[in-house]
C-alpha cells in the first residue's frame, strides 16, 4: 500500500502563506529545493488541488530547459514533467495538447476525491506526494487519508496569513527532525496517527 505524503513549507507560527495568500514570503532556499527533489524522487504520483495545479503547470514545465535556474530546480522540473499527476478540482481543465503535462495529468472532481485517493493508495508503486495544495490536503487529513506530514519550517514569524492546518487536526508521531548546512530551515517529519 502506498503512502500519501504531504510536503509543505511553513513559518514558525504555522502559516503556509503570508497576508493575501502569498507563499513567496517563506524561505524557499536550496535546502527546500533539494528536499522537494528528494520527495519527488520517492513518488510516482503527485496529487494537486486546482489552484496549485494552475500555478505549477504554468511554471514548472519550462524550468527544465532554463539555465537561469539551479541544477536542482531543473532536475525537479524534468521529474515533475514525467510523473503522473492527479488534480482534484471541480474547475480545473486538462493541459492543452503539446503541454508537457498533457499525457500524464488526470482531473478528478472533488466529490470523487476520497474514492480516488483510496484507489491510488491501494495501488502498486512508489509514494504519492502533494506539494502546496493546502485545502486539498487538509480535507484528506481530516478524512484520515494522509500518512505523513513533512514540514519544512522556516525561521520567521508571519503573524498573519494562511494557517497550515485547520481545526480538528489528528495526533502526530514524530519520525525525525533534520537540519541543513547553510540554512535556518528545519525539517520535521510526522506520522499521522488516525489513518483510515
N, CA and C atoms as an extended XYZ file, in Angstrom:
588
Properties=species:S:1:pos:R:3:atomname:S:1:resname:S:1:resid:I:1 pbc="F F F"
N         0.837       -1.190        0.000 N   UNK     1
C         0.000        0.000        0.000 CA  UNK     1
C         0.878        1.249        0.000 C   UNK     1
N         0.552        2.177       -0.877 N   UNK     2
C         1.340        3.404       -0.991 CA  UNK     2
C         0.945        4.408        0.091 C   UNK     2
N         1.920        5.231        0.481 N   UNK     3
C         1.668        6.291        1.444 CA  UNK     3
C         1.375        7.600        0.723 C   UNK     3
N         0.519        8.405        1.346 N   UNK     4
C         0.286        9.767        0.899 CA  UNK     4
C         1.072       10.698        1.813 C   UNK     4
N         2.021       11.400        1.223 N   UNK     5
C         2.909       12.305        1.937 CA  UNK     5
C         2.546       13.748        1.596 C   UNK     5
N         2.341       14.568        2.607 N   UNK     6
C         2.166       15.998        2.417 CA  UNK     6
C         3.507       16.662        2.671 C   UNK     6
N         3.992       17.422        1.703 N   UNK     7
C         5.261       18.127        1.821 CA  UNK     7
C         4.993       19.612        1.648 C   UNK     7
N         5.259       20.389        2.695 N   UNK     8
C         4.967       21.816        2.622 CA  UNK     8
C         5.973       22.614        3.435 C   UNK     8
N         6.029       23.898        3.158 N   UNK     9
C         6.860       24.818        3.931 CA  UNK     9
C         5.932       25.713        4.740 C   UNK     9
N         6.386       26.084        5.930 N   UNK    10
C         5.561       26.917        6.793 CA  UNK    10
C         6.447       27.784        7.680 C   UNK    10
N         5.850       28.798        8.268 N   UNK    11
C         6.556       29.666        9.199 CA  UNK    11
C         6.575       29.028       10.587 C   UNK    11
N         7.402       29.565       11.463 N   UNK    12
C         7.446       29.073       12.845 CA  UNK    12
C         6.111       29.198       13.545 C   UNK    12
N         5.304       30.168       13.165 N   UNK    13
C         3.998       30.330       13.805 CA  UNK    13
C         2.878       29.671       13.009 C   UNK    13
N         3.219       28.770       12.085 N   UNK    14
C         2.225       27.887       11.491 CA  UNK    14
C         1.484       28.359       10.271 C   UNK    14
N         2.067       29.265        9.483 N   UNK    15
C         1.407       29.743        8.266 CA  UNK    15
C         2.128       29.219        7.023 C   UNK    15
N         1.332       28.813        6.024 N   UNK    16
C         1.902       28.348        4.758 CA  UNK    16
C         1.917       29.440        3.702 C   UNK    16
N         1.344       30.577        4.023 N   UNK    17
C         1.377       31.755        3.148 CA  UNK    17
C         1.152       32.977        4.019 C   UNK    17
N         1.675       34.103        3.565 N   UNK    18
C         1.517       35.336        4.303 CA  UNK    18
C         0.202       36.017        3.976 C   UNK    18
N         0.026       37.249        4.448 N   UNK    19
C        -1.193       38.000        4.143 CA  UNK    19
C        -1.438       38.060        2.635 C   UNK    19
N        -2.700       37.914        2.260 N   UNK    20
C        -3.044       37.916        0.842 CA  UNK    20
C        -2.761       36.587        0.162 C   UNK    20
N        -2.382       35.562        0.934 N   UNK    21
C        -2.127       34.242        0.363 CA  UNK    21
C        -0.804       34.113       -0.348 C   UNK    21
N         0.164       34.956       -0.036 N   UNK    22
C         1.458       34.944       -0.718 CA  UNK    22
C         2.423       33.938       -0.069 C   UNK    22
N         2.693       32.797       -0.722 N   UNK    23
C         3.637       31.826       -0.154 CA  UNK    23
C         5.099       32.216       -0.377 C   UNK    23
N         5.348       33.185       -1.261 N   UNK    24
C         6.732       33.528       -1.600 CA  UNK    24
C         7.466       34.262       -0.487 C   UNK    24
N         6.769       34.599        0.598 N   UNK    25
C         7.429       35.222        1.750 CA  UNK    25
C         8.178       34.183        2.588 C   UNK    25
N         7.948       32.913        2.318 N   UNK    26
C         8.606       31.839        3.068 CA  UNK    26
C        10.000       31.578        2.507 C   UNK    26
N        10.928       31.093        3.349 N   UNK    27
C        12.330       30.922        2.929 CA  UNK    27
C        12.552       29.664        2.083 C   UNK    27
N        12.233       29.766        0.812 N   UNK    28
C        12.386       28.642       -0.113 CA  UNK    28
C        13.812       28.651       -0.655 C   UNK    28
N        14.729       28.191        0.164 N   UNK    29
C        16.147       28.225       -0.171 CA  UNK    29
C        16.588       26.896       -0.801 C   UNK    29
N        17.888       26.712       -0.937 N   UNK    30
C        18.415       25.499       -1.567 CA  UNK    30
C        18.045       24.246       -0.790 C   UNK    30
N        17.967       24.331        0.541 N   UNK    31
C        17.573       23.156        1.334 CA  UNK    31
C        16.145       22.746        1.001 C   UNK    31
N        15.273       23.711        0.821 N   UNK    32
C        13.884       23.452        0.450 CA  UNK    32
C        13.815       22.810       -0.938 C   UNK    32
N        14.567       23.352       -1.882 N   UNK    33
C        14.571       22.803       -3.241 CA  UNK    33
C        15.090       21.364       -3.258 C   UNK    33
N        16.167       21.106       -2.551 N   UNK    34
C        16.752       19.758       -2.531 CA  UNK    34
C        15.822       18.771       -1.854 C   UNK    34
N        15.166       19.204       -0.784 N   UNK    35
C        14.229       18.310       -0.119 CA  UNK    35
C        13.047       17.980       -1.016 C   UNK    35
N        12.494       18.983       -1.715 N   UNK    36
C        11.387       18.720       -2.630 CA  UNK    36
C        11.797       17.752       -3.738 C   UNK    36
N        13.029       17.884       -4.222 N   UNK    37
C        13.512       16.957       -5.236 CA  UNK    37
C        13.549       15.529       -4.680 C   UNK    37
N        14.028       15.365       -3.455 N   UNK    38
C        14.040       14.039       -2.826 CA  UNK    38
C        12.622       13.484       -2.683 C   UNK    38
N        11.683       14.345       -2.303 N   UNK    39
C        10.287       13.911       -2.159 CA  UNK    39
C         9.730       13.423       -3.498 C   UNK    39
N        10.039       14.164       -4.562 N   UNK    40
C         9.531       13.798       -5.883 CA  UNK    40
C        10.161       12.495       -6.372 C   UNK    40
N        11.435       12.288       -6.087 N   UNK    41
C        12.098       11.042       -6.487 CA  UNK    41
C        11.486        9.821       -5.804 C   UNK    41
N        10.913       10.017       -4.616 N   UNK    42
C        10.330        8.911       -3.859 CA  UNK    42
C         8.869        8.647       -4.234 C   UNK    42
N         8.345        9.385       -5.196 N   UNK    43
C         6.930        9.272       -5.565 CA  UNK    43
C         6.780        8.923       -7.037 C   UNK    43
N         5.625        8.344       -7.370 N   UNK    44
C         5.291        8.191       -8.774 CA  UNK    44
C         3.933        8.804       -9.110 C   UNK    44
N         3.331        9.481       -8.113 N   UNK    45
C         2.106       10.251       -8.329 CA  UNK    45
C         2.216       11.540       -7.528 C   UNK    45
N         1.875       12.657       -8.166 N   UNK    46
C         1.733       13.934       -7.475 CA  UNK    46
C         0.249       14.265       -7.442 C   UNK    46
N        -0.249       14.559       -6.258 N   UNK    47
C        -1.648       14.918       -6.057 CA  UNK    47
C        -1.715       16.424       -5.859 C   UNK    47
N        -2.575       17.099       -6.607 N   UNK    48
C        -2.648       18.563       -6.588 CA  UNK    48
C        -4.076       19.051       -6.458 C   UNK    48
N        -4.250       20.162       -5.752 N   UNK    49
C        -5.502       20.895       -5.789 CA  UNK    49
C        -5.520       21.785       -7.017 C   UNK    49
N        -6.680       22.341       -7.325 N   UNK    50
C        -6.838       23.118       -8.540 CA  UNK    50
C        -5.985       24.373       -8.602 C   UNK    50
N        -5.881       25.107       -7.504 N   UNK    51
C        -5.104       26.350       -7.509 CA  UNK    51
C        -3.620       26.063       -7.712 C   UNK    51
N        -3.095       25.093       -6.973 N   UNK    52
C        -1.675       24.740       -7.121 CA  UNK    52
C        -1.396       24.208       -8.522 C   UNK    52
N        -2.293       23.396       -9.037 N   UNK    53
C        -2.129       22.889      -10.400 CA  UNK    53
C        -2.052       24.045      -11.401 C   UNK    53
N        -2.928       25.027      -11.252 N   UNK    54
C        -2.917       26.160      -12.163 CA  UNK    54
C        -1.596       26.915      -12.131 C   UNK    54
N        -1.058       27.114      -10.926 N   UNK    55
C         0.218       27.824      -10.799 CA  UNK    55
C         1.377       26.970      -11.293 C   UNK    55
N         1.440       25.718      -10.831 N   UNK    56
C         2.592       24.868      -11.132 CA  UNK    56
C         2.660       24.484      -12.606 C   UNK    56
N         1.500       24.227      -13.235 N   UNK    57
C         1.517       23.817      -14.644 CA  UNK    57
C         1.960       24.959      -15.553 C   UNK    57
N         1.828       26.187      -15.071 N   UNK    58
C         2.292       27.331      -15.841 CA  UNK    58
C         3.747       27.689      -15.585 C   UNK    58
N         4.319       27.137      -14.505 N   UNK    59
C         5.682       27.496      -14.132 CA  UNK    59
C         6.686       26.369      -14.348 C   UNK    59
N         6.439       25.202      -13.759 N   UNK    60
C         7.457       24.161      -13.719 CA  UNK    60
C         7.847       23.550      -15.061 C   UNK    60
N         6.945       23.374      -16.022 N   UNK    61
C         7.369       22.720      -17.264 CA  UNK    61
C         8.549       23.385      -17.956 C   UNK    61
N         8.623       24.700      -17.947 N   UNK    62
C         9.686       25.388      -18.657 CA  UNK    62
C        11.000       25.505      -17.920 C   UNK    62
N        11.009       25.171      -16.632 N   UNK    63
C        12.223       25.324      -15.833 CA  UNK    63
C        13.319       24.367      -16.294 C   UNK    63
N        12.938       23.176      -16.761 N   UNK    64
C        13.912       22.135      -17.121 CA  UNK    64
C        14.964       22.631      -18.107 C   UNK    64
N        14.559       23.459      -19.039 N   UNK    65
C        15.490       23.916      -20.060 CA  UNK    65
C        16.005       25.328      -19.862 C   UNK    65
N        15.807       25.886      -18.677 N   UNK    66
C        16.189       27.273      -18.419 CA  UNK    66
C        17.427       27.325      -17.526 C   UNK    66
N        18.552       27.701      -18.107 N   UNK    67
C        19.837       27.690      -17.385 CA  UNK    67
C        19.901       28.720      -16.265 C   UNK    67
N        18.938       29.629      -16.185 N   UNK    68
C        18.955       30.609      -15.092 CA  UNK    68
C        18.510       29.993      -13.765 C   UNK    68
N        17.937       28.778      -13.826 N   UNK    69
C        17.538       28.071      -12.609 CA  UNK    69
C        18.652       27.129      -12.164 C   UNK    69
N        18.628       26.765      -10.891 N   UNK    70
C        19.634       25.849      -10.350 CA  UNK    70
C        19.488       24.468      -10.974 C   UNK    70
N        20.554       23.676      -10.892 N   UNK    71
C        20.505       22.292      -11.380 CA  UNK    71
C        19.436       21.504      -10.643 C   UNK    71
N        19.259       21.779       -9.362 N   UNK    72
C        18.225       21.091       -8.570 CA  UNK    72
C        16.844       21.404       -9.119 C   UNK    72
N        16.562       22.669       -9.387 N   UNK    73
C        15.252       23.039       -9.922 CA  UNK    73
C        15.022       22.490      -11.324 C   UNK    73
N        16.073       22.441      -12.128 N   UNK    74
C        15.922       21.881      -13.483 CA  UNK    74
C        15.623       20.381      -13.419 C   UNK    74
N        16.292       19.662      -12.511 N   UNK    75
C        16.004       18.230      -12.364 CA  UNK    75
C        14.598       18.020      -11.819 C   UNK    75
N        14.195       18.850      -10.855 N   UNK    76
C        12.830       18.763      -10.321 CA  UNK    76
C        11.825       18.940      -11.451 C   UNK    76
N        12.048       19.924      -12.308 N   UNK    77
C        11.154       20.178      -13.430 CA  UNK    77
C        11.064       18.971      -14.360 C   UNK    77
N        12.207       18.379      -14.685 N   UNK    78
C        12.201       17.198      -15.576 CA  UNK    78
C        11.385       16.061      -14.954 C   UNK    78
N        11.604       15.809      -13.667 N   UNK    79
C        10.854       14.743      -12.990 CA  UNK    79
C         9.368       15.077      -12.889 C   UNK    79
N         9.072       16.349      -12.580 N   UNK    80
C         7.681       16.774      -12.451 CA  UNK    80
C         6.952       16.625      -13.784 C   UNK    80
N         7.631       16.941      -14.871 N   UNK    81
C         7.017       16.780      -16.188 CA  UNK    81
C         6.712       15.311      -16.487 C   UNK    81
N         7.525       14.393      -15.955 N   UNK    82
C         7.388       12.973      -16.277 CA  UNK    82
C         6.432       12.217      -15.362 C   UNK    82
N         6.255       12.659      -14.114 N   UNK    83
C         5.472       11.910      -13.141 CA  UNK    83
C         3.968       12.062      -13.410 C   UNK    83
N         3.185       11.059      -13.022 N   UNK    84
C         1.728       11.146      -13.132 CA  UNK    84
C         1.205       12.179      -12.143 C   UNK    84
N         0.244       12.974      -12.603 N   UNK    85
C        -0.358       13.998      -11.763 CA  UNK    85
C        -1.866       13.787      -11.721 C   UNK    85
N        -2.425       13.834      -10.511 N   UNK    86
C        -3.870       13.747      -10.320 CA  UNK    86
C        -4.303       15.054       -9.670 C   UNK    86
N        -5.213       15.747      -10.323 N   UNK    87
C        -5.689       17.046       -9.863 CA  UNK    87
C        -7.110       16.883       -9.352 C   UNK    87
N        -7.326       17.271       -8.089 N   UNK    88
C        -8.657       17.207       -7.503 CA  UNK    88
C        -9.255       18.606       -7.584 C   UNK    88
N       -10.224       18.775       -8.468 N   UNK    89
C       -10.789       20.108       -8.688 CA  UNK    89
C       -12.070       20.005       -9.499 C   UNK    89
N       -13.004       20.897       -9.200 N   UNK    90
C       -14.228       20.989       -9.996 CA  UNK    90
C       -14.096       21.988      -11.143 C   UNK    90
N       -13.041       22.797      -11.141 N   UNK    91
C       -12.899       23.837      -12.162 CA  UNK    91
C       -11.692       23.662      -13.083 C   UNK    91
N       -10.721       22.881      -12.678 N   UNK    92
C        -9.507       22.719      -13.489 CA  UNK    92
C        -9.826       22.027      -14.807 C   UNK    92
N        -9.035       22.359      -15.816 N   UNK    93
C        -9.177       21.710      -17.117 CA  UNK    93
C        -7.852       21.032      -17.467 C   UNK    93
N        -7.913       19.972      -18.260 N   UNK    94
C        -6.675       19.276      -18.626 CA  UNK    94
C        -5.724       20.197      -19.378 C   UNK    94
N        -4.426       19.917      -19.299 N   UNK    95
C        -3.473       20.718      -20.074 CA  UNK    95
C        -3.753       20.572      -21.568 C   UNK    95
N        -3.513       21.614      -22.346 N   UNK    96
C        -3.753       21.526      -23.787 CA  UNK    96
C        -2.773       20.576      -24.456 C   UNK    96
N        -3.133       20.104      -25.616 N   UNK    97
C        -2.237       19.246      -26.401 CA  UNK    97
C        -0.905       19.962      -26.592 C   UNK    97
N         0.174       19.224      -26.449 N   UNK    98
C         1.501       19.795      -26.598 CA  UNK    98
C         2.118       20.275      -25.294 C   UNK    98
N         1.302       20.459      -24.268 N   UNK    99
C         1.834       20.832      -22.947 CA  UNK    99
C         2.580       19.628      -22.378 C   UNK    99
N         3.719       19.841      -21.708 N   UNK   100
C         4.481       18.708      -21.171 CA  UNK   100
C         3.701       17.809      -20.206 C   UNK   100
N         2.628       18.311      -19.638 N   UNK   101
C         1.828       17.503      -18.702 CA  UNK   101
C         0.594       16.876      -19.351 C   UNK   101
N         0.408       17.085      -20.653 N   UNK   102
C        -0.840       16.687      -21.304 CA  UNK   102
C        -1.118       15.190      -21.221 C   UNK   102
N        -0.088       14.367      -21.261 N   UNK   103
C        -0.304       12.920      -21.320 CA  UNK   103
C        -0.261       12.226      -19.967 C   UNK   103
N        -0.004       12.966      -18.889 N   UNK   104
C         0.088       12.297      -17.590 CA  UNK   104
C        -0.603       13.076      -16.474 C   UNK   104
N        -1.664       13.805      -16.840 N   UNK   105
C        -2.445       14.563      -15.864 CA  UNK   105
C        -3.917       14.169      -15.984 C   UNK   105
N        -4.503       13.809      -14.857 N   UNK   106
C        -5.941       13.497      -14.810 CA  UNK   106
C        -6.631       14.478      -13.872 C   UNK   106
N        -7.824       14.915      -14.248 N   UNK   107
C        -8.637       15.790      -13.415 CA  UNK   107
C        -9.738       14.935      -12.785 C   UNK   107
N        -9.894       15.047      -11.467 N   UNK   108
C       -10.905       14.292      -10.726 CA  UNK   108
C       -11.773       15.293       -9.961 C   UNK   108
N       -13.072       15.152      -10.051 N   UNK   109
C       -13.985       16.039       -9.328 CA  UNK   109
C       -13.830       15.849       -7.821 C   UNK   109
N       -14.082       16.929       -7.070 N   UNK   110
C       -13.897       16.890       -5.617 CA  UNK   110
C       -14.785       15.838       -4.950 C   UNK   110
N       -15.970       15.618       -5.489 N   UNK   111
C       -16.865       14.614       -4.897 CA  UNK   111
C       -16.270       13.214       -4.966 C   UNK   111
N       -15.329       13.005       -5.859 N   UNK   112
C       -14.688       11.695       -6.041 CA  UNK   112
C       -13.297       11.641       -5.396 C   UNK   112
N       -12.902       12.677       -4.655 N   UNK   113
C       -11.543       12.759       -4.121 CA  UNK   113
C       -11.220       11.576       -3.207 C   UNK   113
N       -12.080       11.289       -2.252 N   UNK   114
C       -11.795       10.191       -1.318 CA  UNK   114
C       -11.639        8.870       -2.064 C   UNK   114
N       -12.567        8.589       -2.955 N   UNK   115
C       -12.517        7.347       -3.731 CA  UNK   115
C       -11.223        7.254       -4.539 C   UNK   115
N       -10.829        8.361       -5.165 N   UNK   116
C        -9.615        8.378       -5.982 CA  UNK   116
C        -8.373        8.158       -5.130 C   UNK   116
N        -8.289        8.831       -3.986 N   UNK   117
C        -7.103        8.713       -3.138 CA  UNK   117
C        -7.001        7.308       -2.554 C   UNK   117
N        -8.108        6.735       -2.139 N   UNK   118
C        -8.085        5.352       -1.630 CA  UNK   118
C        -7.589        4.405       -2.715 C   UNK   118
N        -8.072        4.592       -3.944 N   UNK   119
C        -7.643        3.740       -5.065 CA  UNK   119
C        -6.142        3.901       -5.326 C   UNK   119
N        -5.669        5.145       -5.307 N   UNK   120
C        -4.244        5.385       -5.516 CA  UNK   120
C        -3.410        4.723       -4.427 C   UNK   120
N        -3.837        4.861       -3.186 N   UNK   121
C        -3.077        4.300       -2.076 CA  UNK   121
C        -3.064        2.770       -2.114 C   UNK   121
N        -4.120        2.168       -2.609 N   UNK   122
C        -4.195        0.710       -2.689 CA  UNK   122
C        -3.414        0.160       -3.879 C   UNK   122
N        -2.994        1.022       -4.787 N   UNK   123
C        -2.262        0.588       -5.967 CA  UNK   123
C        -0.811        0.276       -5.660 C   UNK   123
N        -0.156       -0.291       -6.644 N   UNK   124
C         1.264       -0.585       -6.529 CA  UNK   124
C         2.071        0.629       -6.964 C   UNK   124
N         3.295        0.688       -6.497 N   UNK   125
C         4.175        1.749       -6.927 CA  UNK   125
C         4.860        2.423       -5.765 C   UNK   125
N         5.470        3.553       -6.074 N   UNK   126
C         6.156        4.341       -5.055 CA  UNK   126
C         5.123        5.201       -4.332 C   UNK   126
N         5.561        6.268       -3.686 N   UNK   127
C         4.658        7.081       -2.899 CA  UNK   127
C         3.812        8.045       -3.707 C   UNK   127
N         2.888        8.682       -2.995 N   UNK   128
C         2.053        9.759       -3.525 CA  UNK   128
C         2.436       10.996       -2.723 C   UNK   128
N         2.748       12.086       -3.395 N   UNK   129
C         3.149       13.302       -2.690 CA  UNK   129
C         2.274       14.462       -3.141 C   UNK   129
N         1.987       15.343       -2.204 N   UNK   130
C         1.316       16.586       -2.555 CA  UNK   130
C         2.151       17.751       -2.064 C   UNK   130
N         2.387       18.700       -2.969 N   UNK   131
C         3.098       19.934       -2.659 CA  UNK   131
C         2.066       21.062       -2.645 C   UNK   131
N         2.190       21.986       -1.704 N   UNK   132
C         1.232       23.093       -1.573 CA  UNK   132
C        -0.163       22.490       -1.413 C   UNK   132
N        -1.159       22.920       -2.186 N   UNK   133
C        -2.486       22.294       -2.189 CA  UNK   133
C        -3.082       22.161       -0.792 C   UNK   133
N        -2.979       23.220        0.005 N   UNK   134
C        -3.386       23.165        1.413 CA  UNK   134
C        -4.834       22.798        1.645 C   UNK   134
N        -5.754       23.329        0.859 N   UNK   135
C        -7.165       22.987        1.040 CA  UNK   135
C        -7.377       21.499        0.812 C   UNK   135
N        -6.775       20.972       -0.248 N   UNK   136
C        -6.912       19.552       -0.555 CA  UNK   136
C        -6.341       18.689        0.555 C   UNK   136
N        -5.096       18.930        0.953 N   UNK   137
C        -4.514       18.002        1.920 CA  UNK   137
C        -5.130       18.150        3.301 C   UNK   137
N        -5.644       19.325        3.642 N   UNK   138
C        -6.360       19.441        4.908 CA  UNK   138
C        -7.657       18.632        4.890 C   UNK   138
N        -8.360       18.633        3.758 N   UNK   139
C        -9.553       17.787        3.618 CA  UNK   139
C        -9.183       16.312        3.771 C   UNK   139
N        -8.107       15.897        3.112 N   UNK   140
C        -7.688       14.495        3.175 CA  UNK   140
C        -7.163       14.135        4.563 C   UNK   140
N        -6.508       15.072        5.235 N   UNK   141
C        -6.032       14.855        6.597 CA  UNK   141
C        -7.215       14.620        7.531 C   UNK   141
N        -8.259       15.428        7.389 N   UNK   142
C        -9.453       15.277        8.221 CA  UNK   142
C       -10.152       13.947        7.971 C   UNK   142
N        -9.989       13.392        6.778 N   UNK   143
C       -10.609       12.111        6.437 CA  UNK   143
C        -9.725       10.917        6.795 C   UNK   143
N        -8.547       11.180        7.373 N   UNK   144
C        -7.658       10.093        7.757 CA  UNK   144
C        -6.904        9.464        6.610 C   UNK   144
N        -6.733       10.201        5.502 N   UNK   145
C        -6.088        9.630        4.323 CA  UNK   145
C        -4.622       10.024        4.161 C   UNK   145
N        -4.140       10.978        4.952 N   UNK   146
C        -2.739       11.388        4.889 CA  UNK   146
C        -1.934       10.512        5.834 C   UNK   146
N        -0.818        9.986        5.351 N   UNK   147
C         0.032        9.116        6.165 CA  UNK   147
C         1.122        9.885        6.902 C   UNK   147
N         1.727       10.857        6.225 N   UNK   148
C         2.823       11.601        6.848 CA  UNK   148
C         2.762       13.066        6.444 C   UNK   148
N         3.161       13.933        7.391 N   UNK   149
C         3.363       15.354        7.131 CA  UNK   149
C         4.854       15.625        7.173 C   UNK   149
N         5.393       16.187        6.118 N   UNK   150
C         6.793       16.589        6.059 CA  UNK   150
C         6.806       18.113        6.012 C   UNK   150
N         7.133       18.724        7.133 N   UNK   151
C         7.011       20.164        7.300 CA  UNK   151
C         8.382       20.824        7.307 C   UNK   151
N         8.652       21.620        6.284 N   UNK   152
C         9.855       22.443        6.264 CA  UNK   152
C         9.494       23.734        6.997 C   UNK   152
N        10.153       23.968        8.129 N   UNK   153
C         9.805       25.100        8.980 CA  UNK   153
C        10.859       26.187        8.815 C   UNK   153
N        10.409       27.323        8.319 N   UNK   154
C        11.304       28.450        8.099 CA  UNK   154
C        11.436       29.294        9.352 C   UNK   154
N        12.579       29.892        9.532 N   UNK   155
C        12.881       30.668       10.743 CA  UNK   155
C        12.344       32.090       10.617 C   UNK   155
N        11.028       32.198       10.571 N   UNK   156
C        10.405       33.509       10.568 CA  UNK   156
C         8.988       33.408       11.106 C   UNK   156
N         8.483       34.525       11.601 N   UNK   157
C         7.102       34.637       12.059 CA  UNK   157
C         6.348       35.498       11.057 C   UNK   157
N         5.212       34.995       10.580 N   UNK   158
C         4.389       35.780        9.661 CA  UNK   158
C         3.281       36.541       10.394 C   UNK   158
N         2.791       35.988       11.484 N   UNK   159
C         1.780       36.612       12.347 CA  UNK   159
C         0.413       36.750       11.693 C   UNK   159
N         0.306       36.434       10.424 N   UNK   160
C        -0.964       36.506        9.718 CA  UNK   160
C        -0.794       35.767        8.400 C   UNK   160
N        -1.894       35.303        7.856 N   UNK   161
C        -1.827       34.629        6.574 CA  UNK   161
C        -2.700       33.395        6.545 C   UNK   161
N        -2.251       32.386        5.822 N   UNK   162
C        -2.989       31.136        5.662 CA  UNK   162
C        -2.427       30.092        6.626 C   UNK   162
N        -3.223       29.654        7.617 N   UNK   163
C        -2.728       28.644        8.552 CA  UNK   163
C        -2.445       27.320        7.835 C   UNK   163
N        -1.426       26.609        8.311 N   UNK   164
C        -1.069       25.330        7.696 CA  UNK   164
C        -2.160       24.289        7.886 C   UNK   164
N        -2.695       24.208        9.096 N   UNK   165
C        -3.618       23.121        9.437 CA  UNK   165
C        -4.896       23.695       10.022 C   UNK   165
N        -6.015       23.126        9.606 N   UNK   166
C        -7.312       23.555       10.115 CA  UNK   166
C        -7.652       22.902       11.448 C   UNK   166
N        -8.827       23.212       11.930 N   UNK   167
C        -9.294       22.664       13.203 CA  UNK   167
C        -9.468       21.155       13.099 C   UNK   167
N        -9.310       20.499       14.227 N   UNK   168
C        -9.543       19.060       14.269 CA  UNK   168
C        -8.423       18.227       13.689 C   UNK   168
N        -7.216       18.773       13.647 N   UNK   169
C        -6.082       18.000       13.120 CA  UNK   169
C        -5.828       16.791       14.016 C   UNK   169
N        -5.475       15.656       13.434 N   UNK   170
C        -5.251       14.435       14.214 CA  UNK   170
C        -3.923       14.485       14.971 C   UNK   170
N        -3.755       13.576       15.922 N   UNK   171
C        -2.472       13.498       16.619 CA  UNK   171
C        -1.372       12.999       15.685 C   UNK   171
N        -0.146       13.400       15.995 N   UNK   172
C         1.009       13.054       15.173 CA  UNK   172
C         2.055       12.354       16.020 C   UNK   172
N         2.910       11.581       15.339 N   UNK   173
C         4.070       10.973       15.984 CA  UNK   173
C         5.304       11.393       15.207 C   UNK   173
N         6.277       11.947       15.910 N   UNK   174
C         7.486       12.426       15.232 CA  UNK   174
C         8.268       11.256       14.650 C   UNK   174
N         8.639       11.387       13.399 N   UNK   175
C         9.506       10.406       12.744 CA  UNK   175
C        10.955       10.842       12.901 C   UNK   175
N        11.236       12.078       12.486 N   UNK   176
C        12.589       12.614       12.650 CA  UNK   176
C        12.596       14.110       12.420 C   UNK   176
N        13.710       14.705       12.768 N   UNK   177
C        13.940       16.137       12.565 CA  UNK   177
C        15.306       16.271       11.912 C   UNK   177
N        15.394       17.180       10.953 N   UNK   178
C        16.639       17.325       10.210 CA  UNK   178
C        16.968       18.804       10.041 C   UNK   178
N        18.244       19.125       10.166 N   UNK   179
C        18.711       20.475        9.869 CA  UNK   179
C        19.590       20.419        8.626 C   UNK   179
N        19.911       21.589        8.091 N   UNK   180
C        20.648       21.675        6.837 CA  UNK   180
C        21.794       22.652        6.990 C   UNK   180
N        22.930       22.333        6.362 N   UNK   181
C        24.043       23.270        6.321 CA  UNK   181
C        23.614       24.518        5.552 C   UNK   181
N        24.066       25.657        5.992 N   UNK   182
C        23.814       26.932        5.313 CA  UNK   182
C        22.335       27.274        5.175 C   UNK   182
N        21.503       26.796        6.120 N   UNK   183
C        20.083       27.118        6.101 CA  UNK   183
C        19.559       27.159        7.529 C   UNK   183
N        18.639       28.074        7.780 N   UNK   184
C        17.965       28.122        9.074 CA  UNK   184
C        16.684       27.300        9.069 C   UNK   184
N        16.334       26.702        7.932 N   UNK   185
C        15.160       25.839        7.860 CA  UNK   185
C        15.384       24.555        8.645 C   UNK   185
N        14.304       24.026        9.189 N   UNK   186
C        14.318       22.745        9.897 CA  UNK   186
C        13.225       21.882        9.291 C   UNK   186
N        13.526       20.635        9.019 N   UNK   187
C        12.534       19.695        8.513 CA  UNK   187
C        12.042       18.824        9.662 C   UNK   187
N        10.741       18.797        9.868 N   UNK   188
C        10.117       17.916       10.854 CA  UNK   188
C         9.168       16.980       10.132 C   UNK   188
N         9.404       15.671       10.273 N   UNK   189
C         8.539       14.684        9.629 CA  UNK   189
C         7.716       13.974       10.694 C   UNK   189
N         6.394       13.858       10.415 N   UNK   190
C         5.461       13.265       11.369 CA  UNK   190
C         4.618       12.195       10.696 C   UNK   190
N         4.337       11.124       11.419 N   UNK   191
C         3.342       10.143       11.000 CA  UNK   191
C         1.996       10.561       11.573 C   UNK   191
N         0.959       10.465       10.781 N   UNK   192
C        -0.395       10.774       11.234 CA  UNK   192
C        -0.952        9.548       11.951 C   UNK   192
N        -1.546        9.745       13.107 N   UNK   193
C        -1.929        8.636       13.981 CA  UNK   193
C        -3.291        8.012       13.702 C   UNK   193
N        -4.187        8.686       13.034 N   UNK   194
C        -5.540        8.115       12.878 CA  UNK   194
C        -5.930        7.880       11.429 C   UNK   194
N        -5.098        7.188       10.694 N   UNK   195
C        -5.406        6.948        9.287 CA  UNK   195
C        -6.615        6.041        9.131 C   UNK   195
N        -7.329        6.248        8.024 N   UNK   196
C        -8.491        5.414        7.704 CA  UNK   196
C        -8.029        4.026        7.277 C   UNK   196
